[in-house]
Amino acid sequence: MYDLEKQLNPKHFFRANHQYIVNIDSILFLENYFRGKLILRLKTILMRNSQ
């Protein structure tokens, strides 16, 4: 994960924790939680089946 993070532009990606890297454009909002933690709400993308 560290190697992938080094390849990504930090202006476009955010390391949320040791498991997740998030595209900043997909973040709806971000708020402080307790003990320095964050609540991250992501935008929902609905995909329509073309059938």
C-alpha positions as CSV (number, residue, x, y, z in Angstrom):
1,M,0.0,0.0,0.0
2,Y,2.9,2.3,0.7
3,D,4.3,1.9,-2.8
4,L,0.9,2.7,-4.3
5,E,0.6,5.7,-2.2
6,K,4.0,7.0,-3.3
7,Q,2.8,6.8,-7.0
8,L,-0.4,8.8,-6.4
9,N,-0.7,12.5,-6.6
10,P,-1.5,13.8,-3.0
11,K,-3.6,16.6,-4.5
12,H,-6.0,13.9,-5.7
13,F,-5.7,11.1,-3.1
14,F,-6.1,10.9,0.7
15,R,-4.7,8.1,2.9
16,A,-7.7,7.5,5.2
17,N,-6.0,4.7,7.2
18,H,-3.6,1.8,6.7
19,Q,-6.2,0.0,4.4
20,Y,-7.8,2.7,2.3
21,I,-6.7,5.4,-0.1
22,V,-9.5,7.7,-1.2
23,N,-9.9,9.8,-4.3
24,I,-10.5,13.4,-2.9
25,D,-13.2,14.0,-5.5
26,S,-15.3,11.2,-4.1
27,I,-15.5,12.8,-0.6
28,L,-18.8,14.3,0.2
29,F,-17.8,15.6,3.6
30,L,-15.3,15.1,6.3
31,E,-15.9,15.7,10.0
32,N,-13.9,15.3,13.2
33,Y,-14.7,12.4,15.5
34,F,-13.1,11.8,18.9
35,R,-9.4,10.9,19.6
36,G,-8.2,12.5,16.4
37,K,-10.4,10.2,14.2
38,L,-12.5,11.4,11.2
39,I,-15.8,10.5,9.8
40,L,-15.6,10.4,6.0
41,R,-18.8,10.4,3.9
42,L,-18.3,9.4,0.3
43,K,-20.4,10.4,-2.6
44,T,-22.7,7.6,-3.9
45,I,-22.5,6.7,-7.5
46,L,-25.5,4.9,-8.9
47,M,-24.9,2.7,-11.9
48,R,-27.8,1.9,-14.2
49,N,-28.0,-1.5,-15.8
50,S,-28.3,-0.9,-19.6
51,Q,-30.5,-4.0,-20.2
